[in-house]
Amino acid sequence: MTAAAGRIPVIVCGEAARGDDAAGFAAIPLLAPATLAAADVERAGQLDLLLLLDLPDGAPCVVVDAV
């Protein structure tokens, strides 16, 4: 995942069809418009290490997942 310049990647994990596992997906639309404008949201389902390895060294990243 490569975020656009100046935007922070947000990787959302979970399964939308599994109720509580969809908490991350449900939270994204609740973010303030300014927050969404600064984010590149990636709906990943299950976190894939390759998504993180694609980020530049030292780049910020947010991972959203239900536990």
Secondary structure in CASP SS format (residue, H / E / C, confidence):
PFRMAT SS
TARGET T0000
AUTHOR 0000-0000-0000
METHOD secondary structure of the structure
MODEL  1
M C 1.00
T C 1.00
A C 1.00
A C 1.00
A C 1.00
G C 1.00
R C 1.00
I E 1.00
P E 1.00
V E 1.00
I E 1.00
V E 1.00
C E 1.00
G C 1.00
E C 1.00
A C 1.00
A C 1.00
R C 1.00
G H 1.00
D H 1.00
D H 1.00
A H 1.00
A H 1.00
G H 1.00
F H 1.00
A H 1.00
A H 1.00
I H 1.00
P H 1.00
L H 1.00
L C 1.00
A C 1.00
P H 1.00
A H 1.00
T H 1.00
L H 1.00
A H 1.00
A C 1.00
A E 1.00
D E 1.00
V E 1.00
E E 1.00
R E 1.00
A E 1.00
G E 1.00
Q C 1.00
L C 1.00
D C 1.00
L H 1.00
L H 1.00
L H 1.00
L H 1.00
L H 1.00
D C 1.00
L C 1.00
P C 1.00
D C 1.00
G C 1.00
A C 1.00
P C 1.00
C C 1.00
V E 1.00
V E 1.00
V E 1.00
D C 1.00
A C 1.00
V C 1.00
END
